[in-house]
Amino acid sequence: MVAFSKSLVFSAAIFSLGCLAHPGHNVQSEVAQRAQYMAGIERRSLEHCAEKLEKLGATRRSIARRHAMVEKLRAKRAVEVRDIGEVLNTSHHSTQGYTSETPADILFAGNASCILSPEVTEGPYYVTGELVRQNVVEKEPGVPLTYEVQMIDFKTCEPLPDVLLEMWHCNSTGVYGGIAGGNAGGVTDERELNNTMLRGIQPSDNDGVVIFDTIFPGHYIGRTPHIHVMAHINATVLPNNTISGGTVSHVGQLFFDQTLITEVELTSPYSTNTQPLTTNAGDFIMAQEAENGDPVLQYTYLGSKVEDGLFGWIAFGVDPTANRTVNAAANYGQDGGHANPNPGFPGGPGGPFPTGGFPGFPSGFPSGFPFPTNFPGPTAVPSTSQVTEE
């Protein structure tokens, strides 16, 4: 009876989310697809890989690499398995309580051996045909963010080289490039199909590491700030610097500490976003991610304030033999961007919630689901500014 009650409340909540998101983004569909996927997998921890990674020297190299990257960025700018409660109450700010004299092996060690493999839907803003590049900023304003992702084969406990990791996220005011309906405020703009901002692909090195230069993502209704990632196995980089072939073995989303989000949101242009801010505690996708691990980037400031920039890092396990089916909302090619008339995402852009719900719904809903605070709706925090956005 308890499971039945929780499912009914959850159903009502995700229906309400559909009324919040702007056209092209059905939050309830994304949550539903994630829940259906999670019901059929087992939790996969990298804790068993810690000793092997240490012997391979991967841990030592990670510390040295992160330390060197932070020093480079500062010079350039002159400047375990957790539940949702544990994740939300854990600070990922690596420099908290440390000084400039803190040894690098303490500051940048991280917790890669305890990171679980997050698996989630690609969402309704995935675009194929994006470029292989490290810097995806283009001309977008925002808090500079350089971050690294390390991919580990969770079966062999070895780093995964030559994986093409794709990333995408919205800009500082909640707008996705490459999608006609990805604008804040529900505005459809076909010109956005040719906007390649904040999207890119990078190959992993021998330590399974990729690095991206971007900005801290903004927020839009129903979602906390996040970054999408997708791992392509055995794909080929074409002469035009795009990729082709291969399989998709991992789809995930990366998140940030709420304290960091709050600090970033006080800066411009984030503060001009008039959409309500959904906190980590009110984000259903993060709640599901956190049930299976810790999807939050560890980070350090590059200067004395957040505007000086951030460096972040995270590691997760990947099954390179897995083959995920993904659906693109649009494609970017030589003649520009084109919307996919049949994106295949549950409910489609602006479409209805899937009929029938989850298999076995409501009793078939995964047990132990960590409900966000202030359930059943997202936690809305008014923006500090009321400047009109697109």
Secondary structure, DSSP 4 states (H G I P E B T S, - for coil): -HHHHHHHHHHHHHHHHHTTSPTT--HHHHHHHHHHHHTT----BSGGGHHHHHHHTHHHHHHHHHHHHHHHHHHHHT-----HHHHHT---BTTTT--TTS-HHHHS-TTGGG-B-------TT-EES--B-SB--TT--S-EEEEEEEEEETTTTEE-TT-EEEEE---TTS--TT-TT-SGGG---GGGGG--TTEEEEE--TTSEEEEEEE----BTTB-S-EEEEEEES-EE-TTS-EESSEEEEEEEEB--HHHHHHHHTSTTGGG--SPEEPGGG-HHHHHHHHTS--BPEEEESSSSGGG-EEEEEEEEE-TT--B----SEEEETTEEEE-S----TT-TT-PPPTT-STTTTTTSPTT--PPTTTTS--EE--S------
